[in-house]
Amino acid sequence: MKSSSESSGLQILLFVSAQPALIVQIPGVLRVAHDLAAACPSSRIIFCTQNRVFLDRWQVCLAELPWAELPATNNGRALSEALDAESPVLVLEPNGMPDTRGLHAFVAESRLYAAPSAWVWNGAAVAAFYPRASQLRADSFQGALAPPGARRLPAPDGAMESLTSPEGASRVEERLFRSLRKESDGYLARLDRTLSISLSRLLIRTSVTPNGITLASLIIGLVGAALLASPDYWTTLLGAVLLWTTCVLDGCDGEVARLTLRTSRFGARFDVVADNVVHLAVFVAIPVHLARAHPELEVWRAAAALIVGVLLSMLSVWWLILRRPKDPPGAAQLVYERVASRDFIYVILVLAAIGRLEWFLWAAAIGANLFALSLWLVSRRTGGR
C-alpha cells in the first residue's frame, strides 16, 4: 500500500457507515469514489470499513476503481500509519455528496499551504486536506475531519448535498439523471434521449446488465436491417421502426452502466463495435431493398460509393476523435460527433414511411464521402493528428 510508484498520488479516505445512504440503489460513497477517481486519475481510494460486507456486496462497482481497504477498528493508532506518509490525503464527510468541481478547487487551493486545510459547509467541516499523511494524527474518522489549527476554507453554495435528508438525496438523484444527457448527442437523437433515460430508470431495477442491453440492441438492429431489405412496404417500415428502437436501447446501455457504476473498457468497445455493425448492415440493406423493390433503378454504383464513404467515415471518426477520448472536445468536434451519431435513423424512418429510400441512398453516398473528407480537412486546420 506504500509503494514508491504510488507516493505522488492523492490518497482519498472515505468512511463507509454500517448502512450507507443509497442513491439510485447504489451507496452514495461509491458514487463519490467514482466521481473523484475520474476527476483525479492518479488518486487512490481508501475505504475505511467496519466489516467486509460492503466490499463483498459491491465488488462489481469497485472493479474499475484504484481502491484499498482500511479497517475502521484501528486499535487507537493514528490513521496515518496505514497510509503513505509522504503523499497528500483528502478526507471526506461520509454522508455527503460533494460537487466535484468545487472539491477539486478546494484541493488545488489547499496544496498551496504547508498546513492542513478544512472545507467548511454550513458551519461544519465536510472535507480535510493534509499535504502529507504524516500530519494526520487523529485515531478516528471524525477527528481526521477536524485537524487542529487547520486553515478553514468556506465551501460555496451547492458544493455539498447531505445524503441523510430525503430532499438532499432527491436532488442528487435528479442531478445524476440530468448528467446522462451528452453534448455529443445528435440533433435529432436528443429526442430519444428522454425515452432512453425513462427506460433506464426501469432497467436499473432489474438484473439486466449494460452488455446485455448492448447485445439486445445489436440483435434488434440486425433484425431491423434484415426487414428493411425486404421489398414489401410494411415489412420495410417495421424494420425502420426496429432500427429506431435500437437507437433508444443504444442510449440505455451507457446510461445503465453509469447509473449502476458498471462501466468498463470492454463495454465501451462492445458498444462501438455493435453500433458500427448495425450501421453497416443498414447501409447494405437499403440498396438491397431498392434493388428488390425497384429493379429498374441503378443502385449498385451508389451503393458502392455509400459503403466506401461509410467505412472511410468510421475510420476517420475513430482515428481523429474516438481514439483520443481524454481530449476536451472543441466546437467543431462536437458538430462532427453529432452528425456522426444515429440521427440518420430518423431520416430512414421518414423515407421508409413515404417509400423514398432511394433519396437516402443517393444523398448518403455523396454525404458520407464528403463527411470523411471534410473531417480530415478540419482536423488538419485545427492541428489534429
C-alpha positions as CSV (number, residue, x, y, z in Angstrom):
1,M,0.0,0.0,0.0
2,K,3.1,2.3,0.3
3,S,4.9,1.5,-3.0
4,S,7.1,4.3,-4.4
5,S,5.1,4.3,-7.6
6,E,2.1,5.5,-5.7
7,S,3.7,8.0,-3.4
8,S,3.0,11.0,-5.5
9,G,-0.7,10.3,-5.9
10,L,-3.6,11.7,-3.8
11,Q,-5.0,9.4,-1.2
12,I,-8.7,9.8,-0.7
13,L,-10.1,8.5,2.6
14,L,-13.8,7.6,2.6
15,F,-15.6,6.2,5.7
16,V,-18.2,3.6,5.0
17,S,-21.0,3.6,7.5
18,A,-22.9,0.4,8.6
19,Q,-25.9,1.5,6.4
20,P,-24.6,3.9,3.7
21,A,-27.2,6.1,2.0
22,L,-28.3,4.9,-1.4
23,I,-28.5,7.0,-4.5
24,V,-30.4,5.2,-7.3
25,Q,-29.8,1.9,-5.4
26,I,-26.1,2.4,-5.2
27,P,-24.3,3.7,-2.0
28,G,-23.5,7.4,-2.3
29,V,-20.0,6.8,-1.0
30,L,-19.3,4.6,-4.1
31,R,-20.6,7.3,-6.4
32,V,-18.3,9.8,-4.7
33,A,-15.4,7.4,-5.2
34,H,-16.1,7.0,-8.9
35,D,-16.5,10.8,-9.4
36,L,-13.2,11.5,-7.6
37,A,-11.4,8.8,-9.4
38,A,-12.5,10.2,-12.8
39,A,-11.5,13.8,-11.7
40,C,-8.2,12.7,-10.2
41,P,-6.9,9.8,-12.2
42,S,-3.7,9.4,-10.2
43,S,-5.6,9.1,-6.9
44,R,-6.1,6.0,-4.7
45,I,-9.5,5.5,-3.0
46,I,-9.2,4.1,0.5
47,F,-12.4,2.8,2.1
48,C,-12.4,2.9,5.9
49,T,-14.8,0.0,6.5
50,Q,-16.3,-1.6,9.6
51,N,-16.6,-5.1,8.0
52,R,-16.2,-6.9,4.7
53,V,-19.9,-6.9,3.9
54,F,-19.7,-3.6,1.9
55,L,-16.7,-4.7,-0.2
56,D,-18.1,-8.2,-0.8
57,R,-21.5,-6.9,-1.9
58,W,-20.3,-4.2,-4.2
59,Q,-17.4,-5.9,-5.9
60,V,-18.7,-5.1,-9.4
61,C,-18.9,-1.4,-8.7
62,L,-15.3,-1.5,-7.3
63,A,-13.8,-3.2,-10.3
64,E,-12.8,0.0,-12.1
65,L,-11.5,1.8,-9.0
66,P,-7.9,2.0,-7.7
67,W,-9.0,1.1,-4.2
68,A,-7.7,-0.2,-0.9
69,E,-9.3,-1.1,2.4
70,L,-8.5,0.3,5.8
71,P,-10.4,-1.4,8.7
72,A,-12.2,1.2,10.9
73,T,-11.1,-0.6,14.1
74,N,-7.6,0.8,14.1
75,N,-6.8,-0.1,17.8
76,G,-6.2,3.6,18.6
77,R,-3.4,4.0,16.1
78,A,-3.2,7.2,14.0
79,L,-4.8,6.7,10.6
80,S,-1.6,8.0,9.0
81,E,0.2,4.8,10.0
82,A,-1.8,2.9,7.4
83,L,-1.2,5.4,4.6
84,D,1.8,6.6,2.6
85,A,3.3,9.1,5.0
86,E,4.6,11.5,2.3
87,S,1.6,11.6,0.0
88,P,-1.3,14.0,0.4
89,V,-4.6,12.8,1.9
90,L,-8.1,14.1,1.3
91,V,-10.7,13.0,4.0
92,L,-14.4,13.4,3.1
93,E,-17.5,13.6,5.3
94,P,-19.2,10.1,4.9
95,N,-22.8,11.2,4.4
96,G,-22.5,13.9,1.8
97,M,-22.2,14.2,-2.0
98,P,-19.7,16.9,-2.9
99,D,-19.7,18.9,-6.1
100,T,-16.6,17.5,-7.8
101,R,-15.5,20.8,-9.3
102,G,-15.8,22.6,-6.0
103,L,-13.9,19.9,-4.2
104,H,-11.2,20.0,-6.9
105,A,-10.9,23.7,-6.4
106,F,-10.6,23.2,-2.6
107,V,-7.8,20.6,-3.1
108,A,-6.0,22.9,-5.5
109,E,-6.1,25.8,-3.1
110,S,-5.1,23.6,-0.1
111,R,-2.0,22.4,-1.9
112,L,-0.6,26.0,-1.7
113,Y,-0.3,25.7,2.1
114,A,2.0,23.5,4.2
115,A,-0.6,23.1,7.0
116,P,-3.8,21.0,6.7
117,S,-7.0,22.7,5.5
118,A,-10.6,22.1,6.3
119,W,-13.5,22.6,3.8
120,V,-16.4,24.2,5.8
121,W,-20.0,23.9,4.7
122,N,-23.0,25.1,6.8
123,G,-20.6,25.7,9.7
124,A,-19.2,22.2,9.7
125,A,-16.1,20.6,8.2
126,V,-17.1,18.3,5.4
127,A,-13.6,17.7,4.0
128,A,-10.0,18.0,5.2
129,F,-6.8,18.1,3.1
130,Y,-3.4,17.1,4.5
131,P,-0.3,17.9,2.4
132,R,1.3,14.8,3.9
133,A,-0.4,11.8,5.6
134,S,2.1,12.0,8.4
135,Q,0.3,15.2,9.5
136,L,-2.9,13.2,10.2
137,R,-2.6,12.5,13.9
138,A,-6.3,11.5,14.6
139,D,-7.2,8.0,15.5
140,S,-10.9,8.4,14.4
141,F,-12.5,9.4,11.2
142,Q,-14.4,12.4,12.8
143,G,-11.1,13.6,14.3
144,A,-9.5,13.4,10.8
145,L,-12.1,15.8,9.5
146,A,-11.2,18.5,12.1
147,P,-7.4,18.8,12.2
148,P,-6.3,21.2,15.0
149,G,-5.0,24.6,13.7
150,A,-6.3,23.9,10.1
151,R,-6.9,26.7,7.7
152,R,-10.7,26.9,7.2
153,L,-11.8,27.4,3.6
154,P,-15.5,28.0,3.0
155,A,-17.4,25.8,0.6
156,P,-19.5,27.7,-2.0
157,D,-23.3,27.3,-2.2
158,G,-24.3,24.0,-3.7
159,A,-20.8,22.5,-3.0
160,M,-22.3,19.6,-0.9
161,E,-25.6,17.8,-0.6
162,S,-26.5,15.9,2.5
163,L,-27.5,12.3,1.8
164,T,-29.1,11.9,5.2
165,S,-32.1,14.0,4.2
166,P,-34.7,12.9,1.6
167,E,-34.5,16.3,0.0
168,G,-30.8,16.2,-0.5
169,A,-30.8,12.6,-1.8
170,S,-33.6,13.6,-4.2
171,R,-31.6,16.5,-5.6
172,V,-28.5,14.3,-6.0
173,E,-30.6,11.7,-7.9
174,E,-32.1,14.3,-10.3
175,R,-28.7,15.8,-10.9
176,L,-27.4,12.3,-11.7
177,F,-30.2,11.7,-14.3
178,R,-29.6,15.1,-15.9
179,S,-25.9,14.2,-16.3
180,L,-26.9,11.3,-18.6
181,R,-27.5,13.8,-21.4
182,K,-24.5,14.3,-23.6
183,E,-23.3,17.3,-25.6
184,S,-22.4,14.9,-28.4
185,D,-26.0,13.7,-28.8
186,G,-27.2,14.1,-32.3
187,Y,-29.6,17.0,-33.1
188,L,-32.5,14.6,-33.5
189,A,-31.2,11.9,-31.2
190,R,-31.8,14.2,-28.3
191,L,-35.5,13.4,-28.7
192,D,-35.0,9.7,-27.9
193,R,-32.6,10.5,-25.0
194,T,-35.6,11.4,-22.9
195,L,-37.1,8.0,-23.8
196,S,-33.9,6.1,-23.1
197,I,-33.5,7.8,-19.7
198,S,-37.0,6.9,-18.7
199,L,-36.4,3.3,-19.8
200,S,-33.1,3.2,-18.0
201,R,-34.9,4.2,-14.7
202,L,-36.8,0.9,-15.1
203,L,-33.9,-1.3,-16.3
204,I,-31.7,-0.5,-13.3
205,R,-34.3,-2.1,-11.1
206,T,-33.8,-5.4,-13.0
207,S,-30.9,-7.8,-13.2
208,V,-30.2,-6.8,-16.8
209,T,-26.5,-5.8,-17.5
210,P,-25.3,-3.0,-19.7
211,N,-23.6,-5.5,-22.0
212,G,-26.9,-7.4,-22.1
213,I,-28.6,-4.3,-23.4
214,T,-25.9,-3.8,-26.0
215,L,-26.4,-7.3,-27.2
216,A,-30.2,-6.9,-27.4
217,S,-29.7,-3.6,-29.3
218,L,-27.3,-5.4,-31.7
219,I,-29.8,-8.3,-32.3
220,I,-32.8,-5.9,-32.8
221,G,-30.7,-3.8,-35.1
222,L,-29.7,-6.7,-37.3
223,V,-33.3,-7.9,-37.4
224,G,-34.4,-4.4,-38.3
225,A,-31.8,-4.2,-41.1
226,A,-32.9,-7.6,-42.5
227,L,-36.5,-6.5,-42.5
228,L,-35.5,-3.1,-44.1
229,A,-34.1,-5.1,-47.0
230,S,-37.5,-6.6,-47.8
231,P,-39.3,-5.4,-51.0
232,D,-42.6,-5.3,-49.0
233,Y,-43.6,-1.8,-47.8
234,W,-44.9,-2.8,-44.4
235,T,-42.0,-5.1,-43.7
236,T,-39.6,-2.4,-44.6
237,L,-41.4,0.1,-42.4
238,L,-41.3,-2.4,-39.5
239,G,-37.6,-2.7,-40.0
240,A,-37.2,1.1,-39.8
241,V,-39.2,1.1,-36.5
242,L,-37.0,-1.6,-35.1
243,L,-33.9,0.4,-36.0
244,W,-35.3,3.4,-34.2
245,T,-35.9,1.1,-31.2
246,T,-32.2,0.2,-31.4
247,C,-31.4,4.0,-31.1
248,V,-33.3,4.1,-27.8
249,L,-31.5,1.0,-26.5
250,D,-28.2,2.3,-27.7
251,G,-28.6,5.1,-25.2
252,C,-29.8,2.8,-22.4
253,D,-26.7,0.6,-22.2
254,G,-24.4,3.5,-21.4
255,E,-27.0,5.1,-19.1
256,V,-27.5,1.9,-17.1
257,A,-23.7,1.4,-16.9
258,R,-23.2,4.9,-15.4
259,L,-26.2,4.6,-13.1
260,T,-25.1,1.3,-11.7
261,L,-21.4,2.0,-11.8
262,R,-20.7,-0.8,-14.2
263,T,-18.8,1.0,-16.9
264,S,-15.8,-0.9,-18.4
265,R,-13.4,-0.7,-21.3
266,F,-14.9,-3.8,-22.8
267,G,-18.4,-2.5,-22.5
268,A,-17.4,0.8,-24.2
269,R,-15.7,-1.1,-27.1
270,F,-18.5,-3.6,-27.4
271,D,-21.0,-0.7,-27.7
272,V,-18.9,1.0,-30.5
273,V,-18.5,-2.3,-32.4
274,A,-22.2,-3.1,-32.1
275,D,-23.2,0.3,-33.4
276,N,-20.9,0.1,-36.4
277,V,-22.1,-3.4,-37.2
278,V,-25.7,-2.3,-37.2
279,H,-24.9,0.8,-39.2
280,L,-23.1,-1.2,-41.9
281,A,-26.0,-3.6,-42.0
282,V,-28.4,-0.7,-42.6
283,F,-26.3,0.7,-45.4
284,V,-26.2,-2.7,-47.1
285,A,-29.9,-3.3,-46.5
286,I,-31.1,-0.1,-48.2
287,P,-29.6,-0.8,-51.7
288,V,-30.8,-4.5,-51.4
289,H,-34.3,-3.2,-50.7
290,L,-34.2,-0.8,-53.6
291,A,-32.9,-3.5,-56.0
292,R,-35.7,-5.9,-55.0
293,A,-38.5,-3.4,-54.8
294,H,-37.4,-1.3,-57.8
295,P,-35.4,-3.4,-60.2
296,E,-35.5,-0.6,-62.8
297,L,-33.3,1.6,-60.6
298,E,-29.5,1.6,-61.0
299,V,-28.4,1.3,-57.3
300,W,-25.1,-0.6,-57.1
301,R,-22.8,2.2,-58.1
302,A,-24.4,4.5,-55.5
303,A,-24.3,1.5,-53.0
304,A,-20.6,1.0,-53.6
305,A,-19.9,4.7,-53.1
306,L,-22.0,4.7,-49.9
307,I,-20.2,1.7,-48.4
308,V,-16.8,3.2,-49.2
309,G,-17.9,6.6,-47.7
310,V,-19.3,4.9,-44.6
311,L,-16.1,2.9,-44.0
312,L,-13.9,6.0,-44.5
313,S,-16.1,8.0,-42.2
314,M,-16.0,5.3,-39.4
315,L,-12.2,5.1,-39.7
316,S,-11.8,8.9,-39.7
317,V,-14.1,9.3,-36.7
318,W,-12.1,6.7,-34.8
319,W,-8.7,8.0,-35.8
320,L,-9.4,11.7,-35.3
321,I,-11.9,11.6,-32.4
322,L,-12.6,8.4,-30.6
323,R,-9.1,7.2,-30.0
324,R,-8.4,10.4,-28.0
325,P,-11.3,10.3,-25.6
326,K,-9.5,12.3,-22.9
327,D,-9.1,15.4,-25.1
328,P,-11.7,18.0,-24.3
329,P,-14.0,18.3,-27.4
330,G,-13.9,21.6,-29.3
331,A,-16.9,23.1,-31.1
332,A,-16.0,21.6,-34.4
333,Q,-15.5,18.1,-32.9
334,L,-18.9,18.3,-31.2
335,V,-20.6,19.1,-34.5
336,Y,-18.9,16.1,-36.2
337,E,-19.8,13.8,-33.3
338,R,-23.5,14.9,-33.6
339,V,-23.5,14.4,-37.4
340,A,-21.9,11.0,-37.0
341,S,-24.5,9.9,-34.4
342,R,-27.6,7.9,-35.0
343,D,-29.7,10.8,-36.4
344,F,-29.8,9.2,-39.8
345,I,-32.2,6.6,-38.5
346,Y,-34.9,9.2,-38.2
347,V,-34.3,10.1,-41.9
348,I,-34.6,6.4,-42.8
349,L,-37.8,6.1,-40.8
350,V,-39.4,9.0,-42.6
351,L,-38.3,8.0,-46.0
352,A,-39.4,4.4,-45.5
353,A,-42.8,5.7,-44.5
354,I,-43.2,7.6,-47.7
355,G,-41.5,4.9,-49.9
356,R,-38.5,7.0,-50.9
357,L,-35.4,5.3,-49.6
358,E,-33.6,5.9,-52.9
359,W,-33.3,9.6,-51.8
360,F,-31.3,8.5,-48.8
361,L,-29.1,6.2,-50.9
362,W,-28.0,9.0,-53.3
363,A,-27.7,11.6,-50.6
364,A,-25.8,9.4,-48.3
365,A,-23.4,8.1,-51.0
366,I,-22.3,11.7,-51.6
367,G,-22.6,12.9,-48.0
368,A,-20.6,10.1,-46.4
369,N,-17.6,10.7,-48.6
370,L,-17.8,14.5,-48.1
371,F,-18.1,14.0,-44.4
372,A,-14.9,11.9,-44.2
373,L,-13.0,14.4,-46.5
374,S,-14.2,17.4,-44.5
375,L,-13.3,15.8,-41.2
376,W,-9.7,15.4,-42.3
377,L,-9.5,19.0,-43.7
378,V,-10.9,20.4,-40.5
379,S,-8.5,18.2,-38.4
380,R,-5.5,19.5,-40.3
381,R,-6.6,23.1,-40.0
382,T,-7.1,22.7,-36.2
383,G,-3.9,20.8,-35.7
384,G,-5.3,17.4,-35.1
385,R,-3.3,14.3,-36.0
